[in-house]
Amino acid sequence: MTPHTETEARKRLTTNGSHICLQCNALLFGPDWSEEVNERRIRHVWSCEACGYKFETTVYYPSLE
């Protein structure tokens, strides 16, 4: 059995690694703000306290049809 690295452990704590800074791999606890673009899409804006990097993510929900 091989040990897990710190990065692997962090990715298990998040959804698809999307709560990890893309620049420095610091753990991000929540977006700075979120907005509902439409009934199937939500945009999140993130900023890293460790390095100052800012980025956006978008969540797409499937149609109920």
C-alpha positions as CSV (number, residue, x, y, z in Angstrom):
1,M,0.0,0.0,0.0
2,T,1.4,3.4,-1.0
3,P,0.9,6.5,1.2
4,H,-1.3,9.4,-0.1
5,T,0.4,12.7,-0.8
6,E,-1.0,15.9,0.8
7,T,-2.3,17.0,-2.6
8,E,-4.2,13.7,-3.1
9,A,-5.7,14.1,0.4
10,R,-6.8,17.6,-0.4
11,K,-8.5,16.6,-3.6
12,R,-10.5,14.0,-1.7
13,L,-11.9,16.8,0.5
14,T,-13.1,18.8,-2.5
15,T,-15.3,18.2,-5.6
16,N,-13.0,17.4,-8.5
17,G,-10.2,19.5,-6.9
18,S,-12.2,22.7,-7.8
19,H,-11.6,24.1,-4.3
20,I,-7.9,24.2,-4.6
21,C,-6.0,27.3,-5.9
22,L,-4.9,26.6,-9.5
23,Q,-1.7,28.6,-8.9
24,C,-0.3,27.4,-5.6
25,N,-2.5,24.4,-4.6
26,A,-3.7,26.1,-1.3
27,L,-7.1,24.9,0.0
28,L,-10.0,27.3,-0.7
29,F,-13.0,27.1,1.7
30,G,-15.5,29.0,-0.3
31,P,-16.0,31.4,-3.2
32,D,-15.8,35.2,-2.7
33,W,-19.2,35.4,-4.4
34,S,-21.6,33.4,-6.6
35,E,-24.2,34.4,-9.1
36,E,-27.0,32.6,-10.8
37,V,-26.5,33.1,-14.5
38,N,-29.7,31.2,-15.3
39,E,-31.7,28.2,-13.9
40,R,-29.1,25.8,-15.0
41,R,-25.8,27.7,-14.4
42,I,-24.1,29.2,-11.4
43,R,-20.8,31.2,-11.6
44,H,-18.4,31.3,-8.6
45,V,-15.5,33.8,-8.2
46,W,-12.6,32.6,-6.1
47,S,-9.5,34.3,-4.7
48,C,-6.6,32.7,-2.9
49,E,-5.5,34.3,0.4
50,A,-2.1,32.5,0.1
51,C,-1.0,33.9,-3.3
52,G,-3.7,36.3,-4.4
53,Y,-4.7,34.4,-7.6
54,K,-8.3,35.0,-8.7
55,F,-10.4,32.7,-11.0
56,E,-13.9,31.8,-11.9
57,T,-15.7,28.4,-12.1
58,T,-19.1,27.6,-13.5
59,V,-21.5,24.9,-12.4
60,Y,-23.8,23.5,-15.0
61,Y,-27.0,21.6,-13.9
62,P,-28.7,19.2,-16.3
63,S,-32.0,20.0,-17.9
64,L,-35.0,18.5,-16.1
65,E,-36.6,17.5,-19.4
